Amino acid sequence: MKRLRDLREDRDLTQSKVAKIIGCSQTTYSRYENGIIDVPNDILNKLADIYEVSVDFIMDRTDIRKPYKKRKDK
């Protein structure tokens, strides 16, 4: 999950700040960044919104940063 760390650092955010925004502990967020535990889908969605990228970019499935358009019913 190197991209999570890179995205956070690009925004000059601490792990504690991001953890507070997404509603988890700093320890849990650190474990996400270090690949110790999997990031739940709802948290991935929040992180994609925070960093303004797609979940696929966070998951290193693409190099395209631009997020997808959101559905109107969501």
N, C-alpha and C positions, 0 to 999 in steps of 0.2 A: 504494500500500500504506500509505496514511495510517493505517489502522486498526492495523497492526502497531506503529507508533510510539506511537499513543495507548494501546494495550493495555500496551505495555512501560512507558511513563511512568506509567500508572495504578498500576502495581505497584512503582514506584520502582526499576526494574531498569535497568542499563546495557546497552548493546549487547554489551559484552564478556561480561557475565554470561549473557545469553540465548544468545549464541554458544557459550559453554562448555557450557551445558545441552543444546543441540541438536547439539553436535559439529561446529561449523564455526568459521571464523575471524571475528573482529569485522568485518573488511573484507567478507567474504561476507554477513554478516548486514546490514550497512549497505546493501549493494547490494540485498538483498531489500526492506528498508524503503523505499528510494528508487526502487524499480521498475526498476532497471538490469538485473537478472536475475530470471527467474521463480523462484518458490519451488517446489522439488520436492514432490510429493505427500507423501512420507514426512515431510518437514520441516513441511509444513502440518498434518499430523496431530499431530505433536509440539507445535507451537505452540498448536493448538486445545486440547490437553490441558493445557498449561502455563497458558493464560489462561482455561481453563474456558468456552470458547465453541465455537460450531460453525465449521467451515471456511467455510461460507457467510457467516458474519458477518465473518470475516477478509477474505474476498474481496469484501465489500461487496455481496453478493447479497441480503442481508436485514438488517433492523435488530433482529432477535430474537437476543439474546446467548446464550440458553440452549442448551447443547449437546444434541445428540440422544442418546438412550439407546444405549449400546454393545451390540453383539450379544454373546451369551454365548460364541460360538465364537471370538472375537477376544481 
